[in-house]
Amino acid sequence: MMEYKNLPDYAYGYARKNRKTVIIMKDTGEVIPCKAEDIPPKKLNKEMGISPGVMAIMMVGHGKGFKYVKENMEELSLMAQAIDERELET
């Protein structure tokens, strides 16, 4: 099972308002505009070795805050594992 400390320092995700690609910083939840705003985050994350499941956790951190992620890491880790397994099937 993944632990909070093993999450990357940042990952690519979608901005809430315009669905453009942004950089999501771990811990602070800061969202930084990305020059590659039209490239899907999934593709950028894959190049960095970040799985779709981890991207989902980072998106939860973006939406609900990383305090929520820390407190619910066990459940989010299981969710990420299910997403990653599903991704392998396709």
ChimeraX attribute file (.defattr): number of C-alpha atoms within 10 A of each C-alpha:
attribute: neighborCount
match mode: 1-to-1
recipient: residues
	/A:1	11
	/A:2	14
	/A:3	11
	/A:4	19
	/A:5	9
	/A:6	8
	/A:7	16
	/A:8	15
	/A:9	12
	/A:10	18
	/A:11	24
	/A:12	29
	/A:13	25
	/A:14	20
	/A:15	19
	/A:16	12
	/A:17	6
	/A:18	7
	/A:19	12
	/A:20	17
	/A:21	23
	/A:22	24
	/A:23	23
	/A:24	25
	/A:25	19
	/A:26	21
	/A:27	18
	/A:28	13
	/A:29	20
	/A:30	15
	/A:31	17
	/A:32	13
	/A:33	14
	/A:34	15
	/A:35	10
	/A:36	14
	/A:37	17
	/A:38	11
	/A:39	14
	/A:40	16
	/A:41	21
	/A:42	17
	/A:43	14
	/A:44	16
	/A:45	18
	/A:46	13
	/A:47	10
	/A:48	11
	/A:49	11
	/A:50	18
	/A:51	19
	/A:52	21
	/A:53	21
	/A:54	24
	/A:55	25
	/A:56	18
	/A:57	21
	/A:58	29
	/A:59	22
	/A:60	16
	/A:61	22
	/A:62	24
	/A:63	13
	/A:64	12
	/A:65	17
	/A:66	22
	/A:67	13
	/A:68	13
	/A:69	22
	/A:70	15
	/A:71	11
	/A:72	12
	/A:73	18
	/A:74	15
	/A:75	12
	/A:76	24
	/A:77	20
	/A:78	14
	/A:79	16
	/A:80	21
	/A:81	18
	/A:82	13
	/A:83	17
	/A:84	15
	/A:85	13
	/A:86	12
	/A:87	12
	/A:88	8
	/A:89	6
	/A:90	5
